[in-house]
Amino acid sequence: MADNEIHITPGMQRYIDQSKKDLADRTQYLEQVVKKWKFDTIAVHGLYSVHDALKNHQGAIIEPIFMSASQAYADSDEMAAALAYKIPTWCYSRIANPSTYYYEWTLALLEGYGFDGTTSCCSTSSGMAAISTAVLPFLQFRDNGSGPPNFVATAQCYGGTFQQFTVRLMQERNIECRWVADATDLSQWAEKIDKNTRLLYGELPSNPQLGFFDVQAVADLAHSHNLPLICDSTVATPALLRPICHGADIVVQSVTKSLSSGGFGICGAVISRKNIVSNIGDDGLLEDFALNVKFLQNRDLGPNLHPVQAVMALNDMRTIRSKMDMMSRSTEKVADFLADHPGVESVQYLGRTDHQHHELAARYLWLVDAEHDDQYNRAVNRYGHLMSFCVKGGAEKTRTVFDNLQRIWRATDLGRIKSVATIPAISTHQQQGEEGRELAKIPNNMIRLCVGAEHPDDIIADLDQALAALTKIYPVA
């Protein structure tokens, strides 16, 4: 994967030969042992084995945190082979680190669970860094007279994504993002693709509107034009949805959110399948996208993940399936309560049959391995912990309800073990303006609620008393 080939000395070759044996042993362990585990076992152990612990880490049960900024080498041959990427290395923590290595392998295995092929992962310092890491390699400008590149994306997306695509790419780099207003309408995707289109991008379920689309159909459309499909699956996590299993080429995760629900820091990840589809003609990039951007693009741009954050996130991920199950069930109860409340205009939750995308979401959102779980012994749908609701009476009354929350935290965060709410129009999606919010279907009276691990009765009680403030402040005539 090096930018330039170098002369291989006999000393370097010895290190290369040994690394090939080590990689073959790892591959054998991966294929014959790890990939036969159930999802929860992979989440708990990843690629960190007892053998690895005893051989390299003094028997540490939990993956160690490697705080050193760089790695020493035995001699010049090992250093030359490592810096040419001929052998595995963590020469400098901006490029790689043993702690991020375990984090990356766990995410690659979780997103690839149930997929027949191979997946790899590149860690990033945030979810936003993951998005830029995923899209920038495809948006290279080529002075061939055909004009600047463009890409097609769902208008219903996180506010930071909207800003990155609208301001950083469109306004600053003249790279056009062609927004799809209704992602369930395949013709809207198709009509925006031309010879300069480089990728399709979609967020599902979207934050905060709970937008959705047919992943397999959009992936097939993308591939028919020799384009990759990139999916932001942050809200669902691999516990409920693994887009690569449905044809997507690349998945981005803001691991900050649902995957590391403890809330102790910021982190992201890009997960890709091998041999992705693209019209840019870069064989190394297409063969193993995640590792290519890790060792080349991100080596130079530097959106690296700190090893402490990698291990803290990794520890949170171990119980992701059970947490997503519990919080999904709680969210359904909360959504049902709000749907029946006289102060609520509408509720947006994919788990409710009255949601316009419920049937489509039910085809894709399944609690992983529920059929092997003694609690269920069958496949069960789960729709996540994110929902939104609109308060009757407009923006002022919405703020009244929001300001009277006592147990639910007022913050722009989501995916926390604690319930968190925000008003997207004045927070996460404020900067995209009225026109952008209208395109994304975000009204001023919407409250986004991310249900945590508290008992749902206590969450409902807090919402009930906050909504009751409406009748105190705005008495019915």
PLY file of the C-alpha trace (Angstrom):
ply
format ascii 1.0
element vertex 477
property float x
property float y
property float z
element edge 476
property int vertex1
property int vertex2
end_header
0.00 0.00 0.00
2.97 2.33 -0.01
2.94 5.36 -2.28
6.26 4.32 -3.84
7.90 0.92 -4.19
11.33 0.46 -2.58
14.14 -2.05 -3.01
13.72 -5.10 -0.74
16.96 -6.15 0.95
17.56 -9.71 2.23
17.20 -8.43 5.79
13.87 -6.84 5.00
12.72 -10.05 3.33
13.26 -12.01 6.55
10.88 -9.67 8.37
8.41 -9.84 5.49
8.45 -13.65 5.51
7.85 -13.75 9.26
4.99 -11.28 8.99
3.37 -13.40 6.28
3.42 -16.37 8.65
1.97 -14.27 11.45
-0.76 -12.92 9.18
-1.57 -16.43 7.97
-1.94 -17.57 11.60
-4.22 -14.60 12.31
-6.32 -15.31 9.23
-6.68 -18.95 10.24
-7.80 -17.93 13.74
-10.19 -15.39 12.25
-11.78 -17.76 9.74
-11.80 -20.97 11.76
-12.61 -19.58 15.19
-13.81 -15.97 15.42
-16.19 -15.96 12.47
-17.98 -19.00 13.89
-18.89 -17.14 17.07
-22.23 -15.49 17.70
-22.51 -11.69 17.61
-22.25 -11.20 21.40
-19.07 -13.28 21.62
-17.45 -11.25 18.86
-18.49 -8.03 20.62
-16.90 -9.22 23.87
-13.66 -10.66 22.48
-13.07 -9.29 19.00
-9.66 -10.45 17.80
-8.03 -10.28 21.25
-7.28 -13.86 22.29
-5.82 -15.61 25.33
-2.83 -16.54 23.15
-2.34 -12.90 22.18
-2.61 -11.78 25.80
-0.14 -14.33 27.11
2.35 -13.89 24.27
2.32 -10.11 23.95
0.56 -8.46 26.89
1.54 -10.28 30.10
-1.84 -12.01 30.27
-3.98 -8.86 30.45
-7.65 -9.91 30.17
-8.76 -6.52 28.87
-7.04 -5.03 25.83
-4.15 -2.81 27.03
-3.97 0.91 26.30
-0.77 1.74 24.42
0.00 5.37 25.22
3.31 5.50 23.36
3.29 7.80 20.34
5.64 5.60 18.34
7.17 2.15 17.95
10.85 1.18 18.08
12.43 -1.26 15.62
15.10 -3.90 16.00
17.17 -2.62 13.08
17.10 -0.63 9.85
15.70 -3.57 7.85
12.65 -3.88 10.09
12.12 -0.12 10.04
12.38 0.05 6.23
9.96 -2.85 5.78
7.52 -1.34 8.27
7.53 2.15 6.78
6.99 0.65 3.31
3.95 -1.16 4.78
5.45 -4.51 3.89
4.92 -5.78 7.44
2.32 -4.91 10.10
3.42 -1.88 12.07
2.24 0.88 14.36
5.21 3.09 13.58
3.39 6.22 14.79
0.05 6.49 16.57
-1.27 8.96 13.99
-1.20 6.01 11.60
-1.85 2.98 13.81
-1.74 1.80 17.41
-2.30 -1.62 19.03
-5.29 -0.26 20.98
-7.01 1.06 17.86
-6.15 -2.23 16.14
-8.42 -4.19 18.51
-11.13 -1.54 18.21
-10.98 -1.71 14.42
-11.10 -5.47 14.20
-14.09 -5.67 16.52
-16.04 -3.16 14.44
-15.03 -4.84 11.18
-16.29 -8.17 12.49
-19.54 -6.75 13.89
-20.45 -4.85 10.71
-19.50 -7.90 8.67
-21.48 -10.35 10.82
-23.51 -12.52 8.44
-21.64 -11.24 5.38
-19.97 -13.89 3.22
-16.99 -11.70 2.35
-14.29 -9.90 4.32
-14.56 -6.50 5.99
-11.96 -4.11 7.36
-12.06 -0.93 9.44
-10.32 2.42 9.77
-10.71 4.19 13.11
-11.24 7.96 13.15
-11.31 10.70 15.75
-15.07 11.34 15.31
-18.10 10.44 13.26
-17.58 13.54 11.13
-14.00 12.44 10.44
-15.41 9.05 9.42
-17.71 10.71 6.86
-14.94 12.79 5.30
-12.62 9.77 5.33
-15.24 7.76 3.44
-16.24 10.29 0.77
-13.10 12.29 -0.03
-11.15 9.55 -1.89
-13.92 9.35 -4.50
-14.17 13.11 -5.05
-10.77 13.72 -6.64
-10.93 16.39 -9.35
-9.64 15.33 -12.75
-8.97 17.97 -15.37
-10.42 15.99 -18.26
-12.93 18.57 -19.42
-15.89 16.75 -17.91
-16.33 19.14 -15.00
-16.12 18.72 -11.22
-17.29 15.53 -9.49
-20.67 15.23 -7.79
-22.39 12.79 -5.48
-25.96 11.95 -4.46
-27.09 11.93 -0.82
-30.19 11.72 1.35
-31.43 15.14 2.47
-32.61 13.61 5.73
-29.33 13.39 7.59
-27.47 14.68 10.65
-26.94 18.45 10.65
-23.15 18.09 10.72
-23.32 15.91 7.61
-25.44 18.53 5.87
-22.86 21.19 6.76
-19.91 19.10 5.61
-21.53 18.38 2.27
-23.04 21.84 1.72
-20.32 24.15 3.03
-17.04 22.24 3.05
-17.60 20.38 -0.23
-20.10 22.37 -2.31
-19.23 25.95 -1.35
-15.52 25.57 -0.67
-14.50 22.86 -3.16
-17.12 23.13 -5.91
-18.11 19.49 -5.40
-21.86 19.24 -5.87
-24.03 17.27 -3.46
-27.31 16.37 -5.14
-29.89 15.95 -2.40
-32.58 13.27 -2.55
-35.72 14.60 -0.86
-37.56 11.26 -0.72
-35.02 8.47 -0.33
-37.72 5.80 -0.76
-38.28 6.98 -4.35
-35.62 5.19 -6.39
-36.25 7.45 -9.38
-35.06 10.47 -7.38
-31.71 8.74 -6.87
-31.48 7.63 -10.50
-32.29 10.98 -12.10
-29.42 12.69 -10.23
-26.68 10.33 -11.46
-24.52 11.36 -14.43
-21.02 10.66 -15.78
-19.40 12.79 -13.06
-21.20 11.14 -10.13
-18.77 9.35 -7.83
-20.87 7.85 -5.02
-24.29 7.48 -3.41
-24.62 8.31 0.28
-27.48 7.60 2.66
-28.21 7.82 6.38
-30.66 5.34 7.90
-32.46 5.62 10.19
-31.87 9.34 9.80
-31.32 11.72 12.70
-33.77 13.12 13.78
-36.54 12.46 11.26
-36.30 8.64 11.15
-35.95 8.62 7.38
-35.26 5.29 5.74
-34.64 3.75 2.31
-34.36 0.39 0.59
-30.65 -0.36 1.03
-30.52 -3.27 -1.40
-32.36 -1.37 -4.15
-30.15 1.72 -3.81
-27.02 -0.47 -3.70
-28.13 -2.23 -6.90
-28.73 1.15 -8.55
-25.31 2.40 -7.46
-23.57 -0.71 -8.73
-25.39 -0.54 -12.08
-23.57 2.79 -12.57
-20.29 1.40 -11.16
-20.64 3.57 -8.05
-20.25 2.71 -4.36
-23.02 3.08 -1.78
-21.90 4.57 1.55
-24.30 4.25 4.50
-24.31 6.05 7.84
-25.73 3.42 10.20
-24.96 5.19 13.47
-28.49 5.09 14.90
-29.09 1.39 14.21
-25.63 -0.01 15.03
-24.70 -3.49 13.75
-26.93 -4.93 16.48
-29.95 -4.00 14.33
-28.66 -3.34 10.80
-25.54 -4.24 8.84
-25.81 -2.46 5.46
-22.86 -4.36 3.97
-24.96 -7.52 4.19
-27.51 -5.78 1.93
-25.12 -4.58 -0.76
-23.59 -1.40 0.68
-19.87 -0.96 0.07
-18.91 1.23 3.04
-20.45 2.00 6.44
-19.63 5.01 8.59
-20.26 5.02 12.32
-20.20 7.84 14.82
-19.11 5.38 17.49
-19.51 8.28 19.92
-23.23 7.58 19.85
-25.01 4.25 20.27
-21.98 1.97 20.07
-20.19 3.69 22.98
-23.24 4.69 24.99
-21.24 5.63 28.10
-20.55 9.10 26.71
-16.89 9.46 27.70
-15.53 10.74 24.41
-15.63 11.14 20.66
-14.75 8.46 18.10
-15.70 7.18 14.67
-15.06 4.40 12.20
-15.20 3.53 8.51
-15.95 -0.11 7.71
-15.75 -1.46 4.17
-16.05 -4.73 2.34
-13.22 -5.87 0.13
-13.29 -5.09 -3.60
-15.79 -2.24 -3.53
-17.42 -0.84 -6.66
-16.20 2.50 -8.06
-15.51 4.33 -11.31
-12.33 6.08 -10.13
-9.93 3.32 -11.17
-7.70 3.10 -8.09
-7.08 -0.63 -7.62
-5.47 -0.34 -4.19
-8.32 1.79 -2.88
-10.98 -0.56 -4.19
-9.33 -3.77 -3.04
-9.28 -2.80 0.64
-10.78 0.66 1.06
-10.63 0.96 4.85
-6.99 -0.08 5.16
-5.98 2.01 2.16
-7.43 5.22 3.61
-5.98 4.33 7.01
-2.41 3.93 5.79
-2.36 6.55 3.04
-5.04 9.27 3.13
-5.44 9.44 6.91
-1.71 9.09 7.46
-1.40 12.44 5.70
-4.59 14.14 6.94
-4.30 12.91 10.52
-7.85 12.24 11.86
-6.50 9.60 14.22
-8.23 8.09 17.25
-6.59 8.29 20.67
-5.79 4.84 22.14
-7.55 5.63 25.44
-10.73 6.48 23.58
-10.40 3.34 21.46
-10.35 1.05 24.49
-13.13 2.94 26.31
-15.35 2.64 23.22
-14.38 -0.99 22.78
-15.45 -1.73 26.34
-18.85 -0.10 25.73
-19.40 -2.07 22.54
-19.27 -5.43 24.29
-22.91 -5.25 25.36
-24.35 -3.40 22.36
-26.89 -6.09 21.43
-28.56 -6.28 24.82
-28.55 -2.49 25.20
-30.13 -1.90 21.80
-32.77 -4.51 22.58
-33.65 -2.98 25.95
-33.63 0.63 24.76
-35.65 -0.24 21.65
-38.37 -1.83 23.77
-38.42 1.17 26.10
-38.60 3.61 23.19
-41.62 1.83 21.78
-43.46 2.29 25.09
-42.50 5.97 25.25
-43.59 6.53 21.66
-46.97 4.93 22.33
-47.50 7.18 25.36
-46.67 10.32 23.41
-48.87 9.30 20.47
-51.89 9.24 22.80
-51.07 12.52 24.57
-53.36 15.47 23.71
-50.43 17.89 23.73
-48.55 16.01 21.03
-49.16 16.69 17.35
-47.28 13.70 15.92
-44.75 11.01 16.81
-41.95 9.77 14.56
-40.79 6.27 15.49
-40.11 3.47 13.04
-41.49 0.91 15.45
-45.01 2.34 15.20
-47.19 0.98 12.43
-48.40 4.51 11.63
-44.91 5.63 10.59
-44.70 5.98 6.81
-41.52 3.88 6.65
-42.54 1.21 9.17
-43.01 -1.62 6.66
-39.74 -0.80 4.88
-37.83 -0.56 8.16
-39.33 -3.87 9.31
-37.61 -5.56 6.36
-34.17 -4.42 7.56
-34.16 -3.75 11.32
-33.80 -7.02 13.22
-32.24 -7.74 16.59
-29.21 -9.78 15.66
-29.23 -13.42 16.81
-32.65 -13.15 18.46
-33.44 -16.57 17.01
-30.57 -18.00 19.09
-31.63 -16.15 22.26
-33.53 -18.14 24.91
-35.62 -15.03 25.58
-37.04 -15.02 22.02
-36.08 -18.13 20.03
-37.28 -16.33 16.90
-36.43 -13.38 14.71
-37.69 -10.09 16.20
-37.76 -6.55 14.86
-36.20 -3.80 16.92
-36.26 -0.15 15.85
-33.68 1.57 18.02
-33.69 4.20 20.73
-34.17 7.33 18.62
-37.55 8.98 18.15
-38.97 12.46 17.64
-42.27 14.11 18.46
-43.89 17.40 17.54
-45.63 19.49 20.16
-49.00 21.08 19.37
-48.98 24.85 19.23
-45.67 25.65 17.56
-42.12 26.55 18.55
-42.89 28.50 21.74
-44.89 25.69 23.32
-42.23 23.21 22.22
-39.63 25.16 24.18
-41.93 25.18 27.19
-42.13 21.39 27.18
-38.40 21.09 26.58
-37.50 23.52 29.37
-39.66 21.64 31.86
-37.91 18.29 31.43
-36.40 17.24 34.75
-35.04 13.70 34.37
-34.32 13.78 30.64
-31.14 15.71 29.85
-31.26 18.72 27.51
-28.25 18.20 25.19
-27.32 17.67 21.56
-26.05 14.16 22.26
-27.73 10.87 21.37
-27.18 7.17 21.94
-26.49 7.64 25.63
-27.21 5.28 28.49
-29.10 8.31 29.89
-32.11 9.75 28.06
-31.30 12.94 26.15
-33.50 15.39 24.23
-32.92 18.36 21.97
-34.82 20.68 19.64
-33.06 20.10 16.29
-34.19 23.42 14.77
-32.22 25.39 17.39
-29.34 22.95 17.87
-28.10 20.12 15.64
-29.75 21.50 12.48
-29.73 25.21 13.26
-26.95 26.15 10.85
-28.57 24.68 7.76
-31.30 27.36 7.88
-35.04 27.27 7.29
-34.74 26.14 3.68
-32.40 23.30 4.58
-34.60 22.20 7.47
-37.67 22.25 5.24
-35.85 20.05 2.73
-34.90 17.67 5.55
-38.42 17.76 7.06
-37.43 19.23 10.42
-40.17 21.52 11.79
-39.59 24.06 14.58
-41.89 22.17 16.95
-39.93 18.89 16.82
-38.21 17.45 19.91
-35.72 14.68 19.28
-35.66 12.15 22.10
-33.05 9.46 22.56
-34.35 6.99 25.13
-31.75 5.62 27.51
-31.58 2.67 29.87
-33.77 4.11 32.64
-37.07 2.35 33.35
-39.54 3.54 30.69
-42.11 4.43 33.36
-39.77 7.07 34.75
-39.09 8.52 31.31
-42.82 8.66 30.62
-43.46 10.35 33.97
-40.96 13.07 33.13
-42.50 13.66 29.72
-45.97 13.71 31.26
-45.11 16.41 33.77
-43.26 18.46 31.12
-46.28 18.34 28.81
-48.55 19.21 31.74
-46.74 22.56 31.92
-48.56 23.56 28.74
-51.93 23.69 30.47
-50.49 25.68 33.38
-48.83 28.30 31.19
-51.37 28.23 28.36
-54.70 27.46 30.07
-57.54 26.25 27.87
-60.21 28.90 27.54
0 1
1 2
2 3
3 4
4 5
5 6
6 7
7 8
8 9
9 10
10 11
11 12
12 13
13 14
14 15
15 16
16 17
17 18
18 19
19 20
20 21
21 22
22 23
23 24
24 25
25 26
26 27
27 28
28 29
29 30
30 31
31 32
32 33
33 34
34 35
35 36
36 37
37 38
38 39
39 40
40 41
41 42
42 43
43 44
44 45
45 46
46 47
47 48
48 49
49 50
50 51
51 52
52 53
53 54
54 55
55 56
56 57
57 58
58 59
59 60
60 61
61 62
62 63
63 64
64 65
65 66
66 67
67 68
68 69
69 70
70 71
71 72
72 73
73 74
74 75
75 76
76 77
77 78
78 79
79 80
80 81
81 82
82 83
83 84
84 85
85 86
86 87
87 88
88 89
89 90
90 91
91 92
92 93
93 94
94 95
95 96
96 97
97 98
98 99
99 100
100 101
101 102
102 103
103 104
104 105
105 106
106 107
107 108
108 109
109 110
110 111
111 112
112 113
113 114
114 115
115 116
116 117
117 118
118 119
119 120
120 121
121 122
122 123
123 124
124 125
125 126
126 127
127 128
128 129
129 130
130 131
131 132
132 133
133 134
134 135
135 136
136 137
137 138
138 139
139 140
140 141
141 142
142 143
143 144
144 145
145 146
146 147
147 148
148 149
149 150
150 151
151 152
152 153
153 154
154 155
155 156
156 157
157 158
158 159
159 160
160 161
161 162
162 163
163 164
164 165
165 166
166 167
167 168
168 169
169 170
170 171
171 172
172 173
173 174
174 175
175 176
176 177
177 178
178 179
179 180
180 181
181 182
182 183
183 184
184 185
185 186
186 187
187 188
188 189
189 190
190 191
191 192
192 193
193 194
194 195
195 196
196 197
197 198
198 199
199 200
200 201
201 202
202 203
203 204
204 205
205 206
206 207
207 208
208 209
209 210
210 211
211 212
212 213
213 214
214 215
215 216
216 217
217 218
218 219
219 220
220 221
221 222
222 223
223 224
224 225
225 226
226 227
227 228
228 229
229 230
230 231
231 232
232 233
233 234
234 235
235 236
236 237
237 238
238 239
239 240
240 241
241 242
242 243
243 244
244 245
245 246
246 247
247 248
248 249
249 250
250 251
251 252
252 253
253 254
254 255
255 256
256 257
257 258
258 259
259 260
260 261
261 262
262 263
263 264
264 265
265 266
266 267
267 268
268 269
269 270
270 271
271 272
272 273
273 274
274 275
275 276
276 277
277 278
278 279
279 280
280 281
281 282
282 283
283 284
284 285
285 286
286 287
287 288
288 289
289 290
290 291
291 292
292 293
293 294
294 295
295 296
296 297
297 298
298 299
299 300
300 301
301 302
302 303
303 304
304 305
305 306
306 307
307 308
308 309
309 310
310 311
311 312
312 313
313 314
314 315
315 316
316 317
317 318
318 319
319 320
320 321
321 322
322 323
323 324
324 325
325 326
326 327
327 328
328 329
329 330
330 331
331 332
332 333
333 334
334 335
335 336
336 337
337 338
338 339
339 340
340 341
341 342
342 343
343 344
344 345
345 346
346 347
347 348
348 349
349 350
350 351
351 352
352 353
353 354
354 355
355 356
356 357
357 358
358 359
359 360
360 361
361 362
362 363
363 364
364 365
365 366
366 367
367 368
368 369
369 370
370 371
371 372
372 373
373 374
374 375
375 376
376 377
377 378
378 379
379 380
380 381
381 382
382 383
383 384
384 385
385 386
386 387
387 388
388 389
389 390
390 391
391 392
392 393
393 394
394 395
395 396
396 397
397 398
398 399
399 400
400 401
401 402
402 403
403 404
404 405
405 406
406 407
407 408
408 409
409 410
410 411
411 412
412 413
413 414
414 415
415 416
416 417
417 418
418 419
419 420
420 421
421 422
422 423
423 424
424 425
425 426
426 427
427 428
428 429
429 430
430 431
431 432
432 433
433 434
434 435
435 436
436 437
437 438
438 439
439 440
440 441
441 442
442 443
443 444
444 445
445 446
446 447
447 448
448 449
449 450
450 451
451 452
452 453
453 454
454 455
455 456
456 457
457 458
458 459
459 460
460 461
461 462
462 463
463 464
464 465
465 466
466 467
467 468
468 469
469 470
470 471
471 472
472 473
473 474
474 475
475 476
